[in-house]
Structure formats: structure tokens, C-alpha cells
Amino acid sequence: MLKVKDIMTRSLYTLRETDSVWDAHCLMDKHTIHHIPIIDHNKKLVGLLTQRDLLRASVSTFAEVSETERIEIEAGIPLAMVMTKELIVAEEEAPLDEVARHLLHKGHGCLPVLHQGTITGIVTEADFVKLSLKLLDMLETVFIKQ
């Protein structure tokens, strides 16, 4: 049986709750990511910032403020004010089908993954798409051989 650890993303980009909305905006843009685990000084998971959270906290491009003013405003908003604090997480050993059902039915785009209380990865919708592509390739190989 496949487990979360088999497909999760292990390379994490994290921020701290004292970092700003602007910091998160830059990190998401630079690495083309949609979820940022927020950790404390002991590297313990304390929150999650999603692209949706970021959009709610960002100054609209339609606002009548300059780019400099927008950056100043967003740089002054700590992530602790906008991050999701009540988290649902997955354990590395969790069955993958259970996590897939949770993401599908609860509408979450990701789940932080823990091992013995420490964040070790994140499982996202994109991880499931990658898995689907691998499975499709395997199926295609089977059908071509027939």
C-alpha cells in the first residue's frame, strides 16, 4: 500500500510567523509554490500559508497605491496575522488513499506531513497529479505490450 511518504514533496520552503506577507509573496513567486509551512525557531510547524491566504492579505493591484506603497504595506503584515493556525496534517505513514480522499472531499490543496511531530514534507494536489501521470505511463506501457 502506498503511503504519504512515497509521493510527498520533501524540499520545503518555509517561513516564520514574524516574516511578512511580502516575504511570502516573493517566495511563492520565486519558487512557483502555493503553500508555505510556517515554522517556529525550533522548526516546529505552527501554521500554513496558502496562496488563498496570501491573496486575502495582499493589496490589490487595482488599489490606488504605488508599487512601493504596496510593498511597504505588505512588508508590515506579519504572517502570524494571516496564516492558518488550526492545521490538519498527515503522518508520513498514512495510507495515501485516505489522504487523497481527504483532499478531495475537504477541498484542501495540501497537507503538511509530520514524522514524530516534526515537519518532513508536504503532500499537495500536484503530487497526486504527478502520481497519476506515472500510473498513466505504466498503463500505457501495459496496453502497448498487449
C-alpha positions in Angstrom: 0.0 0.0 0.0 1.3 3.4 -0.9 2.0 5.8 1.9 2.2 9.6 2.0 6.0 9.4 2.3 6.1 7.8 -1.1 4.9 10.8 -3.0 5.2 13.8 -0.7 7.4 16.8 -1.6 10.4 16.8 0.7 12.0 20.0 -0.4 10.3 22.6 1.7 10.3 26.4 1.5 9.3 27.6 5.0 8.9 31.0 6.7 8.4 32.1 10.3 5.3 33.8 11.7 7.3 37.0 12.1 8.1 37.1 8.3 5.8 39.3 6.3 3.1 38.9 3.6 5.7 40.5 1.2 8.2 37.8 2.1 5.6 35.1 1.4 4.7 36.8 -1.9 8.3 36.8 -3.0 8.9 33.2 -2.0 5.8 31.9 -3.8 6.6 33.8 -6.9 10.3 32.8 -7.0 9.6 29.0 -6.5 6.1 28.8 -8.1 4.6 27.3 -5.0 1.1 27.7 -3.5 1.7 26.6 0.2 4.2 27.7 2.7 4.6 25.9 6.1 5.2 28.3 8.9 7.7 27.1 11.5 8.9 28.5 14.8 12.5 28.9 16.0 12.6 25.2 16.9 11.5 24.3 13.4 8.1 23.1 14.7 5.1 23.6 12.4 2.9 26.4 13.8 0.9 27.4 10.7 0.3 27.2 7.0 0.1 30.0 4.5 -1.8 29.2 1.3 -2.0 31.2 -1.9 -5.6 32.0 -0.9 -4.5 33.4 2.5 -1.9 35.5 0.7 -4.4 36.9 -1.8 -6.7 37.9 1.0 -3.9 39.7 2.8 -2.4 41.4 -0.3 -3.0 44.8 -1.5 -5.0 44.6 -4.8 -3.2 45.7 -7.9 -6.4 47.7 -8.6 -5.8 49.7 -5.4 -4.7 53.3 -6.0 -1.3 52.8 -4.4 2.1 52.8 -5.9 4.1 49.6 -6.1 6.4 50.9 -3.4 3.5 51.6 -1.1 2.0 48.2 -1.8 5.3 46.6 -0.8 5.6 48.7 2.3 2.1 47.7 3.4 2.7 44.0 2.8 6.1 44.1 4.4 4.4 45.4 7.6 1.9 42.5 7.9 3.3 39.5 9.8 2.3 36.1 8.7 1.0 35.3 12.2 -1.9 37.6 11.3 -2.9 35.8 8.1 -1.7 32.2 8.3 -4.0 29.2 9.1 -3.2 28.1 12.6 -5.7 25.2 13.0 -4.0 22.6 10.9 -4.9 19.3 9.6 -1.7 17.3 9.0 -0.8 13.9 7.7 1.7 11.4 9.1 4.4 10.0 6.7 3.0 6.5 7.2 -0.6 7.5 6.5 -2.2 5.5 3.7 -2.2 7.5 0.5 -5.8 6.7 -0.4 -7.1 8.2 2.9 -5.1 11.4 2.3 -6.4 11.6 -1.3 -10.0 11.2 -0.2 -9.5 13.9 2.5 -8.0 16.4 0.0 -10.8 15.7 -2.5 -13.7 15.9 -0.1 -12.5 18.6 2.2 -11.2 20.9 -0.5 -7.7 21.3 0.9 -4.9 21.8 -1.6 -2.3 20.3 0.6 -1.4 18.7 4.0 1.8 19.3 5.9 3.4 15.9 6.6 4.9 15.1 10.0 7.1 12.4 11.4 7.3 12.2 15.2 5.9 15.8 15.4 8.4 17.3 13.0 7.5 18.6 9.5 9.2 16.4 6.9 7.3 17.3 3.8 4.1 18.4 2.3 1.7 16.5 0.1 -0.1 18.6 -2.5 -2.6 18.1 -5.3 0.3 18.4 -7.7 1.9 15.4 -6.0 -1.2 13.4 -6.9 -1.2 14.7 -10.4 2.5 13.5 -10.8 1.5 10.1 -9.4 -1.4 10.0 -11.9 0.9 10.7 -14.8 3.3 7.9 -13.6 0.3 5.5 -13.4 -0.9 6.5 -16.8 2.5 5.9 -18.3 2.6 2.4 -16.7 -0.9 1.6 -18.0 0.1 2.8 -21.5 3.1 0.5 -21.4 1.0 -2.5 -20.4 -1.6 -1.8 -23.2 1.1 -1.3 -25.8 2.7 -4.7 -25.0 -0.7 -6.4 -25.5 
